[in-house]
Structure formats: structure tokens, C-alpha cells
Amino acid sequence: IKKQPTFFFQKNIWIMKPSGCDRGKGVEIFRSLEELQKFLKMYSSGYNMSEYMNMNYTDNDNQSPSLTEGGMVSKSKKTVFPKFVIQKYMEKPALFKGYKFDIRAHALVTHNKAVYVFRDSYIRISSLPFNLEKSNYFVHLCNTSVNQKSGSFGKLAVGNTISIVELAEHFDEKERSNPSNQIKSFEPYLFEEIKKQVKVAFDSTRCKLINPTNVPNSFELFGFDIMVDGNYRCWLIEANVVPGLTDE
């Protein structure tokens, strides 16, 4: 049996996300079939769709808001999720000063299917230090809309957000004395990795899904969420067709 990479398999943690949602709504993390069954039941019968800012959820909770008594907004809209994905949770991600993060990159596609990747990506950081033993969602989710509810929001960085240049400088310093490190400069390395992920995504969809009616002089902006594992390999987590461009 081929050995699986340790940054995916340590504690058997999985993450599930409904399609067509944003701001971290409906995202759940599970470690057992029993937990999965609970979430699937909610997904199929009516999930209490709430914004984190309206939830009764704190840094001290240690399970999903939807499983926490009084955590969800009781009068919020019940939503059935007919489509969703289940992904293996990355259990050994690269960290920024002990915190989990993801990269939000932007790509613009023109009517003739030319793709332009914006180099100045930004980094979204969780509010609580990374710890696989804890199930608080402020540890594991990096969405700004999720973490604004945390009492620790903004303590590590303003708005839990830094530039990719700052992240790269952190890695440059961390790996400076590591003789096995093969990455000379992290900023260009990360940009090349992001471009690879974006290219694969568009190569798999451009024939049928991108501007299928060939509308002239059109363009579309996409947001790509990318994780970096403990070996500094980049992984595409999801693509967003309506990326938020506000400062929230």
C-alpha cells in the first residue's frame, strides 16, 4: 500500500462544504461517521443558515456551531443543500506564527479565454492558534467573515489579513538556515505555484463553462482559495465565481 502524505492523515479529520454558499456558511468539520451523519441530516432536511456574526459562538467552544446548544440563530432561514463536497482536511499545513492561513488569489478571464493572475494575493489567517486537538472553528477556518466573531480577531494582524509578501518574508526567514530547503525566495515561488493551480482549474473548464455563448468584450473575475502544506506545496481548495472585493 502506498504511504499517504502525513500532512493529510494524522487525526482523520474531514471538511464538508455546500455549493453556492459564501462567507463560511454551512462549512462543517467532522472526525467520525456519527458526526458526518448529523451534518448530512441537516444538509438534507434543512440547515440553519446563519452568519457567524449572528451566532452565539465563542473562542471557548469546542465543536461545530450547529451542534452547540443555542449556537445557531433559531429564526434563520432553513436551507437544503442538494450539492456539496467532502474534502480531506489538511492536518499539517504550513503556519504563519503558529496560525493556519489560506491564500486568496484573483484571476481575470477575458472573452477570448486569456487568463491573467493578479500577483498581489492576500493571506487570511485564523483567529486561534492551530491545534488539531481542538474543534473550535476559529482554529480551522480562515474566512474573514467567520473569524470576525472571535474575541481574538485582529490580535495577530489587522483584520486577520496580511500580504503575500509578508508571508513570503516570514518563510524566507524561517528557512534561511535550513540546509534542506530548496526554495531560494518564497514570493516568486508562491506566485508560480498559484499560477499552476489557476491554469489547471481553467484548463479543465474553459472548453464548455467559460463564456459558453462567446459574448464579445466580456470578462470575469474569479477568486481562488489555496492552502500551503507543511512541505510548501500549494493545493487548490475552491474557486469562487463572486469573490468579495470589500475590506470586510
N, C-alpha and C positions, 0 to 999 in steps of 0.2 A: 504494500500500500504506500503510495506516495505521501511523504510527510507534508502536512499542511503548514503554511507560514504561521509563526507564533503570534503575529500581530492581529490575526483574526480569531484564533482559537485558544482561549485560556479559560474563560468562565462561561462559555456557551451563551452569550448574550446576542439577542437579535433585535432588529428595529423594524417597525412597520409604518407605512405612510399611505394615507389616502390620496388618490389622484385628484387634481383640480383644487387643491387647498393651498393656503399660504400661511405665513406667519407662525409656523409650527403647530397649527391647529390639527388635531386628530393624530399627531405622531405619538406612537407608543413604543415602549421598550419592554421586552419580556425575556425571561430566563427559563421558562418551563412551559410544557404543553397546557398546563392548567391556566396559566396567565394568558396564553395565546387564545384559549377557548373563551375566556372572559371578554377579551378585546374583539374577537370575531363576532361574538353575540351582540356586542354594542354596535359594531360596524354594520351588521345585517338588520338589526331591529330598530336602530335609531340612536345615533351617537350625540351626546350633549355637546354641541359645537360652541365652545367658549373661547374668548380671547384670554390669554394668560393674565392680563391686567385686571380682568374682572373675576378671577378665581381667588378662592381662599387657599392659597398655596404659599409656603414659606421655605426658607433655607433649611429648616429643621425637619421637613417632611422626608420620608424615605420610601416613597412609592409613587406610582402614577397619580396625577391629579384626579383622573377619572375614577380611580379606586379609593381615593381618600374621602372619608365621610365629610360632606359639606364642602368639598373642594371645588366642585363644578357649579356653575350658575344654574339653579334649578329651573328657571324660566327661559333659558336659552333654546334656540331652535334645535329640534331633533333632526339629524341628518343621516340618511342611509348611504353607505359608501359601497357602490357596486364594483368599483375598481380600486385596487390598492397594490402596493408592492411590499414584499418582505425581503430585507437585506441582512446579511451577516454584519453585525456591529464590529467595527474596527476596535479591537481591545488593546492594541498597543500603538496608539497614534503618536506622531511627533507632537511635542508640547511646547507652548510658549510660557516660560517661567512657571511650569507646573500646571498649566491650564490647557484644556482642549480648545482647538480652534478649527475653523474651516476657512477656505478662500472663496470669496465671491468674485468671479471674473465675468467680464462682459464681452460679448461678441456681436458684431453687426453684420447682417447678411443683406446684400443688395438684390435687386430684381434679376440680375444675371448670375446670381448664386456665388458672387465673390464674398469671401468671409474676411472680416477684419477683427482682430483681437486687441482689446484695449489693454495696454501693458500695465497700467497703474491699478492693479487689483487691490482690494482691501480685505482685511482679516477680521473675522468675527470671533470673539472669544467668549467662552462660558463664564459664568459668574462665580462658580465654586471650583476649587482645585480638583483635578482629575483623580478619581478613586473608583476602581472597579467594584469595590465592596459596597458602595453607596448607590441607591436607586433614585436619588433626587434628580429631577430633570434639569436643574440649573447646573449640574455637573456634566451632563451628557449632551445637551442640546445647545447649539451655538447661535440660534436665531436671536436677533436683537429683540424682536417682539416678545419672545419668551422670557429673556433674561431681564427685561425692564422691571419685571415683577419682583426680582430678587432683591433682598436687602443689601447684597454685596455688589449690585450693578454699579459699574463705573469706578470701582476701587482700584483695579489693575490698570485700566486705561479709560479715557473719556469715552463714554458710550460703548464700552467694551469693544472698541474698534481701533485698529492700528493699520498702518500702510504695509504693503508687502515689502517695501524697502526696509522698514524697521524689523520685520520678521526675518528677512534675509540677513541683516546685520547681526541679529541675535544668533542665528545658526552659524554664521561666519566665525563669531567669537567663540561659540561653544565648541566648534570642531577644529579650531585653529591648531591645537596641539595634538590632534588625533591622527596618528600616522597612517591609519587605515582609511581615512576619509579621502575620497576621490573627487569631491566637488570643490573646485577652486574658488568659485564665487556663487553664492546661492541665488542672488537676484536673477541673473540670466538663466541659471539652471531651472528655477521655478517657472520662469516665463516660457521656456522651451517645453517643459512638462505640461503646462496649461495648454499651449498650442496643440500638442499632441492629442490631449483629451478632447479639445474642441473639434479638431479635424476628424477624429474617429466618429464623434457624435453626428456631425454633418454629413460625412461620407455615407453613413447608414440611413440617412433620411432625405437627402437632397433630391433624389430622383422623383419622389412622389409627394412628400409632405411640405417642402419649402416652395412657396408661391406656385401652387399646382395649376392655377389658371393663367400664369405668366402675366400678371399685372405689370405694366411698364412703369419705370421710375419709382418703384416702391422699395422699402427697406424694412427690416425688422430687427429689434434688439432682443437678445437673449441673455439671461443670467445663468452662469454655471457655478454650482457648488462643488468644491473639490477638497478632498481630505488628503493629508500627507501622513504616511505611516512612519513607523519608527526607523525605517531604512531610507527615509526621504523619497519614497516612491509616491507619486500622485495618483489618486483614484477619483474618477467622476462619480459623485453621489446622486446628483439630479440636475436637470436643466429646467429653467423657468421661462415661460413664454411671456410673462408680465412681470419682469423684475422691478422691484421697488427702487426708485431713484430719489427718495426723500432722505432727510437727515435723521429720521427716527430710527 
